[in-house]
Amino acid sequence: MIGSLILSKNAQFYSLKKTLSRKSVVDAFKKISQSRIGNYLINEIKEVYKTSAGNNAAYSIVSYKIEVEPSFLEGTATKEHKYAYLLLIEFDDALVILKKYVDSPEKYFSRFIEEYDYEKFCHLHGNKDPEYERVTMKNMSISNAIIRSRSLEAKSLNGILPSNALSRSIPSNFRMKIGQESYTLTPSTSRVSRRDNKSKIGKMIDWAFEIKEEIKATTSSSEFISNFASPVCLQDIMDGGYKVVAILLDLSEIEEKVNSGIASLNKSDGVQLGTREIDKFFDHIKAPILVDEDALKTKGVVLAGKVSYSKNVITVKNKILEEIFVEEKGVPGYSIGAFVNKYKPFSAVFDSPNYSYFSRSCFEDKHLLGNIQSILNVFDDSYNFDRVTSEKEKPHAACLTRFPEKSLFRVVEDNCCSGDDIVICDDMNDEWADHIAIDRSSAIPSISFIHSKFTKKDTYGASAFHEVVAQALKNIGRTQAEKGLYKAKYDNEWFKNYEGTNIKRVNGAKNWQELEQALDAVNQNPNSIKKIVLATPFLKKEKLTKELNNLAQGQKCKPHYVQLIWLINTFISSCKEFGVQAHILCKK
């Protein structure tokens, strides 16, 4: 039967700390095949094999029939038969795993194996000038208002992607081409695949031997991969005296199942959560969870629990997560806390902005502290916010024709928008920004989306800034909106006055035709400028400059400044990706 085996070159590669015991293989095969139908198709343990190329290996293979309901049916008695297999190829120093319809077999051999060094794995064939055709990357950010992951594809991505946009991203898989050979690497699962014809066992062993030798021998770095965040050991970060200050959970997988009716959320006593409770739960859990020693906080609410650490892994313990269970047909119920600590769907940031933890791995952005001055240059302290005492100074009298003089909205309109031809107040339920300002008469026209946030006292905590950044980034795509979408906004609300007052929503354009002409002036000029402006009078540039310069010099600062710099950098990076200028208005 082994001679009839023909497989694709798609396998997981692990370093062997010690040889797999025969018992560990037998036990693993028994556990994974508990649902088999009938006898084994093949079941061979620790068989020695020497290829025609002279490579020695031991293989273990099990294959069996399983019975499952077709994926396009639910709740029927209809079954289809499939054959699952697990093939283990052992060398003296490596284990290679090939499988089909078998879930995470590597967990049965955790005491025998370890992952290859991340740098070596990711830079495989880096000395052969590979052309990177596709990359899927995840963002190192605690903000839930940005694109978390994205895939890019081109004939060659080398040189196309700006390096400053990659230093906050983690590659989850990438495809590269070397000559006529095409490889796909998935670091999170230690998987290497090569686009090629299927191979019999001897050729498969030769290919596995070649790849594991390449991984071990890798010394040359790929310039393209080096632009991404660099891996670092969690233990090394903790030994350096750094602490986790915030965690962001990603429970979108569970939320999607619940919203689609595939799963339900139950309390520990079996009572099912209602729609309002579910919405409230996910709303709270999407916000950053702040970590302060043994206290966890989200949206100002203290959560019972703590964060603990091992050499490589962060564990989140929380009473609420442990007491809410996911019930899904055909799957044993499990608590959200168990899900979080099994699959690690979260990111964490430390009291140094350099580091981030994501999906069981830690990464370092080596470029961030060198960019402190460019971050500070985004702040504009030339506007006087001293007289501001409120955001809009509600309630509004019906006779008002302007926002009150001491409101932030009035200062924005009088000062920040003083050089613009048209100013739109879009503050409403479905707002794109608090104000949209258009300059059509300058040689280079521009459009600005201004988001304002007022607090009674100056604050450098993440909450206030997170709110205004989230609002801006949620609508960043609106900077590229088609004219028809503006027309719909105008016809729906903009032609009216503001909330029962005499304050015009649109100033500088008497009707849609005049607004349309201004939009055409912006959209038809390829050099026109698009801006996102944050009006944040609760920040002082002088104080920020001092704290960020301390960071640049290697000094530690308070945790909320770390969160702040992450949010600022996220905002700037997102604007750059959309070709939009980033501006933050603040106090001196």
HELIX and SHEET records of a PDB file:
HELIX    1   1 ILE A    2  SER A    4  5                                   3    
HELIX    2   2 ARG A   22  ILE A   32  1                                  11    
HELIX    3   3 PRO A  105  PHE A  109  5                                   5    
HELIX    4   4 TYR A  118  CYS A  122  1                                   5    
HELIX    5   5 GLY A  126  LYS A  128  5                                   3    
HELIX    6   6 SER A  163  LEU A  166  1                                   4    
HELIX    7   7 PRO A  187  THR A  189  5                                   3    
HELIX    8   8 ILE A  201  ALA A  217  1                                  17    
HELIX    9   9 GLU A  223  SER A  226  1                                   4    
HELIX   10  10 LEU A  234  ASP A  239  1                                   6    
HELIX   11  11 SER A  252  ASN A  259  1                                   8    
HELIX   12  12 THR A  275  ILE A  285  1                                  11    
HELIX   13  13 LYS A  319  GLU A  323  1                                   5    
HELIX   14  14 ILE A  336  TYR A  343  1                                   8    
HELIX   15  15 LEU A  369  ASN A  371  5                                   3    
HELIX   16  16 ILE A  372  LEU A  376  1                                   5    
HELIX   17  17 LEU A  408  VAL A  411  1                                   4    
HELIX   18  18 VAL A  412  CYS A  416  3                                   5    
HELIX   19  19 ALA A  462  LYS A  474  1                                  13    
HELIX   20  20 ILE A  476  GLN A  480  5                                   5    
HELIX   21  21 LYS A  483  LYS A  489  1                                   7    
HELIX   22  22 TYR A  490  TRP A  494  3                                   5    
HELIX   23  23 TRP A  512  ASN A  523  1                                  12    
HELIX   24  24 LYS A  541  ALA A  552  1                                  12    
HELIX   25  25 PRO A  559  GLU A  577  1                                  19    
SHEET    1   A 6 ILE A  37  LYS A  50  0                                        
SHEET    2   A 6 ASN A  56  VAL A  68 -1                                        
SHEET    3   A 6 GLU A  80  GLU A  90 -1                                        
SHEET    4   A 6 ALA A  94  LYS A 100 -1                                        
SHEET    5   A 6 ASN A  10  LEU A  16 -1                                        
SHEET    6   A 6 ILE A 113  GLU A 114 -1                                        
SHEET    1   B10 ILE A  37  LYS A  50  0                                        
SHEET    2   B10 ASN A  56  VAL A  68 -1                                        
SHEET    3   B10 GLU A  80  GLU A  90 -1                                        
SHEET    4   B10 ALA A  94  LYS A 100 -1                                        
SHEET    5   B10 ASN A  10  LEU A  16 -1                                        
SHEET    6   B10 ARG A 191  ARG A 194 -1                                        
SHEET    7   B10 GLU A 181  THR A 186 -1                                        
SHEET    8   B10 SER A 169  ILE A 178 -1                                        
SHEET    9   B10 GLU A 131  ASN A 139 -1                                        
SHEET   10   B10 SER A 149  GLU A 153 -1                                        
SHEET    1   C 8 SER A 230  VAL A 232  0                                        
SHEET    2   C 8 SER A 361  GLU A 364 -1                                        
SHEET    3   C 8 TYR A 355  PHE A 358 -1                                        
SHEET    4   C 8 PHE A 346  PHE A 350 -1                                        
SHEET    5   C 8 VAL A 244  LEU A 249 -1                                        
SHEET    6   C 8 ILE A 289  ASP A 292 -1                                        
SHEET    7   C 8 ALA A 295  THR A 298 -1                                        
SHEET    8   C 8 VAL A 301  LEU A 303 -1                                        
SHEET    1   D 3 ALA A 263  LYS A 267  0                                        
SHEET    2   D 3 ILE A 324  GLU A 328 -1                                        
SHEET    3   D 3 VAL A 331  SER A 335 -1                                        
SHEET    1   E 2 GLY A 305  TYR A 309  0                                        
SHEET    2   E 2 ILE A 314  ASN A 318 -1                                        
SHEET    1   F 7 PHE A 379  ASP A 380  0                                        
SHEET    2   F 7 GLN A 581  LYS A 587  1                                        
SHEET    3   F 7 ILE A 529  LYS A 540  1                                        
SHEET    4   F 7 SER A 446  SER A 452  1                                        
SHEET    5   F 7 HIS A 435  ASP A 439 -1                                        
SHEET    6   F 7 ILE A 422  CYS A 425 -1                                        
SHEET    7   F 7 VAL A 506  ASN A 507 -1                                        
END                                                                             
